[in-house]
Amino acid sequence: MNKDTVPENYTMGLALYDFVPVLFFGVACYLLWKMTGSVLVLLGGLVSFISGTLKVLWKIIVVVKKKNIWPLFVQMRIGLPAGLMLVLIGFVVACFTRNMQTFWNAALKPAPILFLLLYFAGTAAMVMCGRKLDSAEAKANWIEQSCNTVAQGAFLINMLLIYSKIS
């Protein structure tokens, strides 16, 4: 995909489906923030959520206007990694500066571990799709977003399971 590429077979359904994993991740980060109290987790979650939402907006514009607003597409290459890094740093800092014993007691149960593993598997599948498939093709994008939805859904379920045990 480059700034001159305008995907032709994208649909409004695909664009809106792309928002599902963004929403799942945003809610999961909110719960992680509630459990860690880390402002960096909250900030990273917001950066990632906004970046994902801008990418959804890009897809909507592609569908409705048949235009590729390149900055809306390319911003995710910066925003998403930056947001994820803030979440990770915030979580690690919280582990060293706060009492996270109740978090770990809840997180190290079979169900949360299973959903964390599903998150990693879905994320790995999404990365593989991103490397192997042409994201300008609608079918490839549906596959990639399905992997992302499974991954982020698993992460959200993981956070819900942990949060329900400690709140």
N, C-alpha and C positions, 0 to 999 in steps of 0.2 A: 504494500500500500504506500502510495506517495501522495504529494499534495495535488496531483493532477487526476488521481483516481477517484471516480464517483461510483460507488457500488450500485449496480442496477437492479438487483433482485431483493434488496432489503425491503421489509414490510414494516408497517406500524406495529404489528404483533412482535416482530423480532426486537424492535427498538424498545418496546415496553417490557418485554421479557428480560432484556438486559438490565432493567432496573431492579429485578427481583434479588439477584445476588448483592447488589449495592445496598439495598434495604436490609437484607439479612446481615451483612457485615456491619452496617451502621448500628443496628440494634445489639449485635453481639459485642461490639466495642463499647457501647453505652453500658451494658451489663458488666463488662470487664472493668470499666472505669468505676462503677458503683462498688465493685468488690476490692479494687486496689486503692482507690482514692487518688490515683495518679493523674495529674493534669496533662502529662505527656500522652497517656493513653487516650484521654478525651480529645486532645488536640490532633493526635495522629489519626484517630477514628474520623474526626471531622474532615481533615485534609483528604483522606481516602474517600469518604462519602461524597464530598464535593467534587473530587476528581472523577469518580465513577458517574455521578449525576451529569457532569459536563459531557462525558462520553455518550451517555444516553441522549442528551440534547443534540449532540453531533449526529447520532443515528436518526433522530426525528427530523432534523434538517435535511439529511440525505434523502429520507423518504418523501418529505413534503415538498421541498424546494429543489431536489436533485442537485444539491451543491455540497461540496466538500469544504467545510470551514476548517482548514488544516490546524490552526491553533487549538481548536476544541478536541481534535483527534490526538494530536501529539502531546498535549499537556499531561495526558495520563502517564506518559513515559517518565515524567518527573514527579507528578503529584502522588501517584500510587506508591512508588517505592519510598518516597519521603514520608508519607503517612504511615506506611507499614513499619518503617524504621523507628518513627516516633513511638508507635504502639509498643514495639518490642523493647526499646530502651526504657520506656515508662514502666513496663511490666518488670523488667530486670531490676530497675532501681527500686520499685516497690517491694520486690522480694528481699532486697538487702536492707531496706529502711523501715519496713512495716512488719507487723506480725501477720504472716500469711499462713499460719498453721491451719486455720479452719478452711482456707481456700484449698490447700494441698490435701487435707483430709477428704474433702469432697471431690477434688479433681482426680485423685488416684484410686478411684473406684472403676469397676469394669465398664459401665455404660459411658461415662465421660471419656475414658481412654479409647473406647471403640469409636466414638464420634470424632475424637481428635485424629485418630488414624484415618478415618474416612475423609476428614478435611485434608490431610496431607496427600492422600491418594487422589482426591479430586483436583487438588491444586497441581499435582504432578501431571495428571492427565490434561489439564488445561494448558500447562506450559508446553507439553508435547504437541498438542493441537496447534498452539500458536506458532510452533517451529515448523510443523509439517504441512499445515493447511494454509490455503490462501484466504486471509480474513476478508478480502473483498468479495468472496463468494458467500452468498447467503447460507447455503447448506453447511459450509465449514463454520460459519459464525454461529449457527444454531447448535452445532455440536460443541463448540468451544463454550458457549454460554450455558449449555446444559451441564457440562463439567463444572463450570464456575458455580452454578446454582446448587449442585450437589455439594460441592466443597463448602460454600458459604452457609448452606443450610445445616450441614454437619457441624460447622463451627458454632452457629447459633444454638443448635440443640445442646452442644457441649457446654456453652455458657449458661443456658437455661437450667441444665441439670445441676451444674455447680452452684449457681445462684440460688436455686430452690432449696439446696441443702444448708446454705449459710445465712439466708435472710430470715 
